[in-house]
């Protein structure tokens, strides 16, 4: 990737539609004591603070992928979608290092504009079509 493209990917255009959206499940299992050993409130706060001005971070109710709690979905920006990026579902995001890896990827441009760190392959999963339609549309 050239310096010009890298800079463009790391600096999203102004406006919500030009940004990635990071959806953080906070339903019946995600974000609750059912997933012990994680400060769920701090995870959401850290994502919001580290991605302020870069991505829209939004909590949502149950995404119905409870066996993968905590679930985070990274949706591409408009530019990322034009480049072929599609939403990436990440499950078992239960430690701060995983959230930092997600943050670094989104800061670099996210789906379609930057390759995710290899470690995120361990977290990626494909939910059923019914579940995907809740957020991908």
Kinemage of the C-alpha trace (Angstrom):
@kinemage 1
@onewidth
@group {chain A} dominant
@subgroup {mainchain}
@vectorlist {calphas} color= white
{ca unk a 1} P 0.000 0.000 0.000
{ca unk a 2} L 1.440 3.378 -0.957
{ca unk a 3} L 1.950 6.160 1.573
{ca unk a 4} L -0.866 8.093 -0.071
{ca unk a 5} L -3.322 5.186 0.274
{ca unk a 6} L -2.169 4.385 3.807
{ca unk a 7} L -2.730 7.968 4.873
{ca unk a 8} L -6.171 8.046 3.270
{ca unk a 9} L -7.162 4.791 4.969
{ca unk a 10} L -6.000 6.021 8.360
{ca unk a 11} L -7.828 9.348 8.019
{ca unk a 12} L -11.515 8.713 7.288
{ca unk a 13} L -13.545 11.369 5.532
{ca unk a 14} L -15.782 13.568 7.632
{ca unk a 15} L -19.302 12.379 8.431
{ca unk a 16} L -20.857 9.288 9.892
{ca unk a 17} L -21.455 7.573 6.556
{ca unk a 18} L -17.727 7.783 5.722
{ca unk a 19} L -16.696 5.996 8.913
{ca unk a 20} L -16.557 2.379 9.937
{ca unk a 21} L -19.193 1.357 12.427
{ca unk a 22} L -18.174 -0.817 15.356
{ca unk a 23} L -21.210 -2.520 16.857
{ca unk a 24} L -20.685 -3.910 20.339
{ca unk a 25} L -23.216 -6.475 21.501
{ca unk a 26} L -24.512 -5.760 24.981
{ca unk a 27} L -27.479 -8.098 25.135
{ca unk a 28} L -28.381 -11.094 27.214
{ca unk a 29} L -24.856 -12.587 27.404
{ca unk a 30} L -22.420 -10.075 25.958
{ca unk a 31} L -21.566 -7.322 28.382
{ca unk a 32} L -22.924 -9.180 31.404
{ca unk a 33} L -21.497 -11.239 34.285
{ca unk a 34} L -22.217 -14.335 32.157
{ca unk a 35} L -18.823 -13.503 30.607
{ca unk a 36} L -16.656 -13.205 33.727
{ca unk a 37} L -13.257 -11.579 34.120
{ca unk a 38} L -13.862 -8.598 31.857
{ca unk a 39} L -14.847 -5.058 32.692
{ca unk a 40} L -17.523 -4.726 30.029
{ca unk a 41} L -18.191 -1.056 30.699
{ca unk a 42} L -14.478 -0.276 30.398
{ca unk a 43} L -14.265 -2.217 27.115
{ca unk a 44} L -17.027 -0.112 25.577
{ca unk a 45} L -15.566 3.113 26.984
{ca unk a 46} L -12.087 2.252 25.664
{ca unk a 47} L -13.467 1.514 22.193
{ca unk a 48} L -15.402 4.783 22.143
{ca unk a 49} L -12.436 6.827 23.342
{ca unk a 50} L -9.828 5.217 21.075
{ca unk a 51} L -12.055 5.405 18.008
{ca unk a 52} L -13.496 8.883 18.619
{ca unk a 53} L -13.433 10.768 15.335
{ca unk a 54} L -12.456 7.592 13.449
{ca unk a 55} L -15.447 5.264 13.738
{ca unk a 56} L -18.964 5.167 15.084
{ca unk a 57} L -19.080 2.889 18.127
{ca unk a 58} L -22.525 1.778 19.136
{ca unk a 59} L -23.779 -0.738 21.628
{ca unk a 60} L -26.725 -2.839 20.573
{ca unk a 61} L -29.039 -5.334 22.129
{ca unk a 62} L -28.519 -9.065 21.667
{ca unk a 63} L -27.139 -10.104 18.265
{ca unk a 64} L -28.212 -13.692 18.921
{ca unk a 65} L -24.713 -15.152 18.737
{ca unk a 66} L -24.487 -15.826 22.467
{ca unk a 67} L -22.088 -18.756 22.127
{ca unk a 68} L -19.560 -16.184 20.815
{ca unk a 69} L -19.985 -13.606 23.629
{ca unk a 70} L -18.642 -10.899 23.601
{ca unk a 71} L -19.419 -10.086 19.974
{ca unk a 72} L -18.147 -7.070 18.044
{ca unk a 73} L -19.055 -6.405 14.406
{ca unk a 74} L -16.869 -4.091 12.326
{ca unk a 75} L -18.762 -2.668 9.362
{ca unk a 76} L -16.773 -0.993 6.595
{ca unk a 77} L -16.911 2.671 5.788
{ca unk a 78} L -18.531 3.688 2.500
{ca unk a 79} L -15.072 3.782 0.927
{ca unk a 80} L -14.226 0.385 2.417
{ca unk a 81} L -17.444 -1.124 1.075
{ca unk a 82} L -16.673 0.253 -2.409
{ca unk a 83} L -13.269 -1.456 -2.123
{ca unk a 84} L -14.977 -4.789 -1.378
{ca unk a 85} L -15.040 -4.679 2.415
{ca unk a 86} L -17.847 -6.505 4.188
{ca unk a 87} L -18.854 -6.615 7.850
{ca unk a 88} L -16.561 -8.732 9.983
{ca unk a 89} L -18.047 -10.551 12.971
{ca unk a 90} L -15.652 -11.117 15.866
{ca unk a 91} L -16.521 -13.309 18.821
{ca unk a 92} L -15.015 -14.151 22.194
{ca unk a 93} L -13.578 -10.640 22.410
{ca unk a 94} L -12.952 -11.039 26.115
{ca unk a 95} L -9.570 -9.484 26.724
{ca unk a 96} L -8.157 -5.986 26.299
{ca unk a 97} L -5.536 -7.105 23.751
{ca unk a 98} L -8.241 -8.269 21.342
{ca unk a 99} L -10.057 -4.943 21.629
{ca unk a 100} L -6.770 -3.098 21.011
{ca unk a 101} L -6.165 -5.172 17.875
{ca unk a 102} L -9.649 -4.299 16.621
{ca unk a 103} L -9.028 -0.621 17.394
{ca unk a 104} L -5.707 -0.591 15.507
{ca unk a 105} L -7.334 -2.201 12.476
{ca unk a 106} L -10.237 0.261 12.419
{ca unk a 107} L -7.834 3.186 12.845
{ca unk a 108} L -5.937 1.907 9.784
{ca unk a 109} L -9.162 1.901 7.724
{ca unk a 110} L -10.981 -1.322 8.615
{ca unk a 111} L -12.670 -3.757 6.210
{ca unk a 112} L -11.795 -3.161 2.572
{ca unk a 113} L -9.068 -0.623 3.306
{ca unk a 114} L -6.672 -2.361 5.685
{ca unk a 115} L -5.817 -5.953 6.421
{ca unk a 116} L -6.759 -6.991 9.957
{ca unk a 117} L -3.981 -8.174 12.260
{ca unk a 118} L -3.540 -11.934 11.772
{ca unk a 119} L -4.550 -12.580 15.382
{ca unk a 120} L -8.100 -11.433 14.596
{ca unk a 121} L -8.535 -14.553 12.443
{ca unk a 122} L -8.911 -16.399 15.749
{ca unk a 123} L -11.927 -14.247 16.641
{ca unk a 124} L -13.684 -14.091 13.256
{ca unk a 125} L -16.820 -16.164 12.755
{ca unk a 126} L -19.732 -16.357 10.342
{ca unk a 127} L -23.138 -16.078 11.962
{ca unk a 128} L -26.233 -17.497 10.334
{ca unk a 129} L -27.787 -15.494 7.519
{ca unk a 130} L -30.725 -14.540 9.760
{ca unk a 131} L -28.378 -13.086 12.363
{ca unk a 132} L -26.213 -11.304 9.776
{ca unk a 133} L -29.274 -9.593 8.310
{ca unk a 134} L -29.909 -7.898 11.666
{ca unk a 135} L -26.830 -5.756 11.271
{ca unk a 136} L -25.449 -6.062 7.743
{ca unk a 137} L -28.337 -4.359 6.017
